[in-house]
Amino acid sequence: QVQFVESGGGLVQPGGSLRLSCAASRNIFMIYDMAWYRQAPGKQREIVAGLTRGGGTNYADSVQGRFNISRDNARTTIDLEMRNLKPEDTAVYYCNTGGPHYAWGQGTQVTVSS
């Protein structure tokens, strides 16, 4: 099994930025494709950004051009840089493999509000 720990969330005003980070109990980031997901209140969990083992990236249309997914140089975390945040980005953010998934972590809350 693998446990994920997400961090970096918080309260930010519209137009602001946050950087989320995901650590795993085993270093799987070069073994699996990874992704960041989010779940807003009353909505299903959705994928927002993916990162393949080879370094390719893909993004949901709603975040394209504003979010950037990356691995740190030591390959120990998966990060999500979020810019120009909007109220509709408010959600709990999780990382996991691209699929099939390990157990979900606690996530990190991102709230975008003035």
PLY file of the C-alpha trace (Angstrom):
ply
format ascii 1.0
element vertex 114
property float x
property float y
property float z
element edge 113
property int vertex1
property int vertex2
end_header
0.00 0.00 0.00
0.89 3.63 -0.40
-0.16 6.57 1.74
-0.33 10.05 0.28
0.07 13.28 2.24
-1.07 16.46 0.54
-0.14 19.91 1.82
-0.04 23.56 0.85
-3.71 24.43 0.74
-5.26 27.47 2.33
-7.47 30.51 1.90
-6.56 32.78 -0.98
-8.24 35.67 -2.72
-9.35 35.40 -6.35
-6.37 35.92 -8.60
-3.98 34.56 -6.01
-1.61 31.60 -6.14
-0.88 28.47 -4.15
1.56 25.60 -4.47
0.41 22.18 -3.37
2.75 19.31 -2.61
2.17 15.57 -2.41
4.45 13.11 -0.64
4.07 9.33 -0.68
5.09 6.65 1.81
6.95 4.87 -0.99
8.73 6.57 -3.85
6.39 5.61 -6.65
6.58 8.80 -8.66
8.83 7.31 -11.31
6.85 4.05 -11.43
3.33 5.31 -12.05
1.65 8.11 -13.89
0.47 10.55 -11.25
-2.31 13.10 -11.03
-3.90 15.76 -8.91
-7.63 15.55 -8.33
-10.13 17.75 -6.56
-13.56 17.38 -5.04
-15.80 20.36 -4.45
-18.75 20.19 -2.03
-21.63 18.25 -3.56
-19.60 17.26 -6.62
-17.73 14.19 -7.75
-13.98 13.99 -7.58
-12.39 15.13 -10.83
-8.92 15.01 -12.30
-7.29 18.41 -12.78
-3.74 17.61 -13.87
-1.79 14.51 -14.88
1.92 13.77 -15.09
3.21 10.69 -16.91
6.32 8.77 -15.92
7.99 10.25 -18.98
7.20 13.81 -17.93
4.22 14.48 -20.15
1.46 16.61 -18.70
-2.24 17.11 -19.31
-4.79 19.39 -17.73
-8.51 19.77 -17.39
-9.85 22.52 -19.62
-10.92 24.50 -16.57
-7.33 24.84 -15.30
-5.35 24.84 -18.53
-2.88 27.72 -18.54
-3.28 28.38 -14.82
-2.08 25.15 -13.16
1.24 23.39 -13.56
2.02 19.86 -12.34
5.61 18.78 -11.75
7.93 16.46 -9.86
10.61 17.94 -7.64
14.20 17.33 -8.65
14.66 14.57 -6.07
11.50 12.84 -7.35
10.08 12.80 -3.83
7.04 15.00 -4.32
4.46 15.82 -6.93
3.64 19.50 -6.90
0.78 21.56 -8.28
1.42 25.23 -8.91
-1.88 27.11 -9.13
-2.12 30.68 -10.40
-4.95 33.09 -11.04
-7.18 31.11 -8.74
-10.93 31.43 -9.09
-13.75 30.77 -6.61
-14.70 27.71 -8.63
-11.28 26.20 -7.81
-12.43 25.84 -4.21
-12.20 22.15 -3.33
-10.25 19.53 -1.44
-7.24 18.57 -3.56
-5.79 15.06 -3.62
-2.98 13.29 -5.39
-2.98 9.68 -6.51
-1.86 7.53 -9.37
-3.48 7.98 -12.74
-5.23 4.68 -12.09
-5.93 2.22 -10.61
-5.81 4.21 -7.42
-4.30 3.60 -4.04
-6.25 4.69 -0.97
-6.99 8.40 -0.96
-5.18 10.66 1.48
-6.76 13.39 3.58
-6.32 15.95 0.86
-5.64 19.64 1.32
-8.36 22.27 1.35
-8.14 25.14 -1.11
-10.59 27.98 -0.60
-10.70 30.88 -3.04
-12.74 33.72 -1.65
-12.61 37.45 -1.15
0 1
1 2
2 3
3 4
4 5
5 6
6 7
7 8
8 9
9 10
10 11
11 12
12 13
13 14
14 15
15 16
16 17
17 18
18 19
19 20
20 21
21 22
22 23
23 24
24 25
25 26
26 27
27 28
28 29
29 30
30 31
31 32
32 33
33 34
34 35
35 36
36 37
37 38
38 39
39 40
40 41
41 42
42 43
43 44
44 45
45 46
46 47
47 48
48 49
49 50
50 51
51 52
52 53
53 54
54 55
55 56
56 57
57 58
58 59
59 60
60 61
61 62
62 63
63 64
64 65
65 66
66 67
67 68
68 69
69 70
70 71
71 72
72 73
73 74
74 75
75 76
76 77
77 78
78 79
79 80
80 81
81 82
82 83
83 84
84 85
85 86
86 87
87 88
88 89
89 90
90 91
91 92
92 93
93 94
94 95
95 96
96 97
97 98
98 99
99 100
100 101
101 102
102 103
103 104
104 105
105 106
106 107
107 108
108 109
109 110
110 111
111 112
112 113
